[in-house]
Amino acid sequence: MAKKPNPPLGFEQALKELEELVSRMEQGELTLEESLKCFERGIELTRACQRTLKEAEQKVEQLVRTEGRAETVPFASEE
């Protein structure tokens, strides 16, 4: 039986699941096999989050245009 891919998660959902996995792993009560599965899932979630952030960055760059060329504008922090 083929393994079904996990449905795509929204950024917030993926980040929440990743935080939960890290918390479970930090408790140190998982078996080696469970830890490996959590690690593999964590890698998937991390890549999904990175992909989502990269896409968002590209959208922002497309929206901020000066004289027909993309110009990156630093994000103003609240500090």
CORCOR-V600609 format. One record per residue. N is the residue number from 0. RES is the residue in one letter. PSI is psi in whole degrees, 0 to 359 (NA if undefined). NEAR is the number of other ideal C-beta (glycine too) atoms within 10 Angstrom. Layout:
n = <N,N>
res = <RES,RES>
psi = <PSI,PSI>
near = <NEAR,NEAR>
This chain:
n = <0,1,2,3,4,5,6,7,8,9,10,11,12,13,14,15,16,17,18,19,20,21,22,23,24,25,26,27,28,29,30,31,32,33,34,35,36,37,38,39,40,41,42,43,44,45,46,47,48,49,50,51,52,53,54,55,56,57,58,59,60,61,62,63,64,65,66,67,68,69,70,71,72,73,74,75,76,77,78>
res = <M,A,K,K,P,N,P,P,L,G,F,E,Q,A,L,K,E,L,E,E,L,V,S,R,M,E,Q,G,E,L,T,L,E,E,S,L,K,C,F,E,R,G,I,E,L,T,R,A,C,Q,R,T,L,K,E,A,E,Q,K,V,E,Q,L,V,R,T,E,G,R,A,E,T,V,P,F,A,S,E,E>
psi = <128,143,129,136,149,140,150,138,155,163,312,320,316,318,320,315,321,316,321,319,315,317,315,318,324,335,337,19,4,152,169,316,317,320,318,319,318,319,314,316,321,320,316,314,320,315,321,317,316,319,316,317,320,318,319,318,318,322,318,316,324,328,331,94,141,121,43,0,147,137,124,138,126,144,128,117,165,0,NA>
near = <3,4,5,6,7,12,5,10,17,10,14,10,12,20,16,13,17,20,12,13,19,14,9,14,15,9,8,7,9,16,8,7,8,12,15,11,13,17,14,11,14,17,11,16,22,13,11,20,16,10,13,17,11,10,11,11,11,11,10,13,13,9,9,11,10,8,5,5,6,12,9,9,10,5,6,6,5,3,3>
